Amino acid sequence: MSDPLFERIALIGIGLIGSSIAHNVRAHGLARHIAITTRRQETLTQAETLGLGDSYHLEAAEAVRGADLVILCVPVGICGAITREIADHLEPGAIVSDVGSVKGAVIEQMRPHLPEHVDFVPAHPLAGTEHSGPASGFVELFQNRWCILTPLPETSPEAVERLKAFWEACGSNVETMTSEHHDLVLAIVSHVPHLIAYNIVGTAADLETVTESEVVKFSASGFRDFTRIAASDPTMWRDVFLTNRDAVLEMLTRFSEDLASLQRAIRWGDGDTLFNLFTRTREIRRNVIEAGQDTAKPNFGREPVKGDKPS
Ligand code: NAP
């Protein structure tokens, strides 16, 4: 292996994100050694069977010993407790990072426990699927996706550059911003859309006048796409809403006001308002495709399913 970016990477948590990082480290030779640690023996055994790492540990402290890069790939709500557990075992000069979908709360939880001799570079790869666990990861997950770094005033610029190089080697485009800005942006592009999906699927499931089998049977008409998002990991998303509460509530207030004005337009037969909004949103979809963030293929490039009807 010629000059890897890191000697030893410790991955704490080996679900979708952790295992996708492991695949990238292997595929692109980003470290000499991948140390994997996770909470349950069952998950660790699965990671070992898949050959994701070089060493496997039930004790996080063991995995981080000698590591020059440590990445927490666990639900946001547990980051503080894990940092407390590993703090005394971190190598001087190590970079400590995470992949949490919320940044302010992660920093608040982790920062007080970290020793001065490490560099903390919080990160969030904007890439995911609705699947969880070590078998769900794949090497292309981060390809052409954004990874946002939210360094702190005390983080050294060299550490930020090294982590940037790491994520770029995984195929990501990297941008740096404050954690406050990150949490506000993510509330509108990710967190509120997930809440809407959870809510609409829940409402449909509760409707007494429409049977559950009809909801499933006719789901191709738009509802199906919400069910994909609403199948996302319950632990992860519970933690996202509990930890990004302020930004999500602020965006929900805006969302509710806009929804009320659409309701009014429908009630008063104001077709122009509806038409103008739908034209504007179509343009946004075009921009997303032009930015390479989705495919223009019909049905999101999905293989047609037997009995599929246009929505
Ligand atoms: P995942 O597939 O469910 O894997 C979670 C990992 O965390 C597993 O190794 C699990 O260990 C461990 N874990 C869960 N609860 C724990 C606890 N209480 N204590 C210690 N370890 C625990 O999750 P993921 O999708 O990779 O998400 C991990 C992080 O990435 C989250 O912070 C999430 O916000 C962020 N993220 C997710 C996505 C996405 O779309 N999924 C995208 C970007 C960022 P065991 O299996 O051993 O219990």
Residues whose N, C-alpha, C, O or C-beta is under 5 A from the ligand:
A	BS01	NAP	G13 I14 G15 L16 I17 G18 T38 R39 R40 T43 C73 V74 P75 V76 I78 V99 G100 S101 P125 A127 G128 T129 H131 S132 G133 D233 M236
